[in-house]
Amino acid sequence: MARLNKPKREEAKFKFSCALHAFVARLSEHVSDEGGEWTVKGFIDIYKNIYTISSDTKIVSKILEIHLFPRILQFAEESKFSIVLAKEQNWYPDFSFISQENPRIKFAVDIKTTYRDPNFPGHVNGFTLGSHGAYFKNRNSTKNIQFPYGEYTGHFCLGIIYSRTDSKNFSESEIINVKELNFEKDEPQRIGRRKVTKVENLRSITSVIKDFQFFVCEKWQLANDRQGSGNTANIGSITFIEDILKGNGVFAILGEDWFDEYWMNYGVTTMKKDGKAVVIKRIEDYIDFKGGDKKLIVPVVIKKKTSCE
């Protein structure tokens, strides 16, 4: 299938970006109450017990994705896109949006969630932006990706920033029984101790997260020049919230082509520095290697403590 030329690609990308921005502007009211708390309080079993959930980031991320999925489907339908979900759990991206009018137009959308770092005001814990491995280097590869990377017109992050609730305010193992949901005449056997409450009191259950901020950025606009997690080949993100919301990552001025080329060569390309062979893992080194202008690098706001330990 022939790909769009650059002007058509940029036009389609701009239109999709505007629609996605308008969509996320309405999402806070879908997931939070008037006090900013998450409307999800837990999960329910067949015995009408509600179990409060853990604040574990993987659990929160997956439930948020499920919570938002009906709205994402609605957005796709209204925007005349079909959605293809990632075939496998760890494949990229979470959602592939395919234009119903022109199937050559595809957008990769990944949901990225992270919490505000209480130890570093103004920063988040951080998140990864996908692999810089096989499918990123070979834009025709189908390994661990729904469609070849090069077939996508644009790569977007639908981001969610939230605050964790102080663990003193809730118990992660709490089980709550709701009176009005017990319709059986004979009470079924239940395991463990539990509180009993009324439906109208469900709001009194403390949510594990609160104070949501939604944002949309192209992936390259959020990128750092360092890996995001240990030894895995994942692209790291910036962590300063103000820059995240503006899409003001390391490559924000350099542009997407520099982002692509840098991460394709990350940890592979070698340069001579001070008489020694050095594997390139910093954007400053890569720009030196390419003869570019280092003034175009957006400086990263580093996490710093605001008070003495």
Secondary structure, DSSP 8 states (H G I E B T S, - for coil): -----HHHHHHHHHHHHHHHHHHHTTSHHHHB-TTSBBS---EE-TTSEEE-----HHHHHHHHHHHHHHHHHHHHHHTTEEEEE-SSTT-B-SEEEEESS-TT-EEEEEEEEEEB-TTSTTBB---EEEE-SHHHHSTT--TTBSS-GGG-SEEEEEEEEEEE--GGG--TT-EEEEGGG---SS-----S--EEE-GGGGGGS--SEEEEEEEEEEHHHHEEEEESSTTS-EEEE--BHHHHHHT--TTTTT-HHHHHHHHHHTTT-EEEETTEEEE--SHHHHHHHHT--GGGS--------SS--
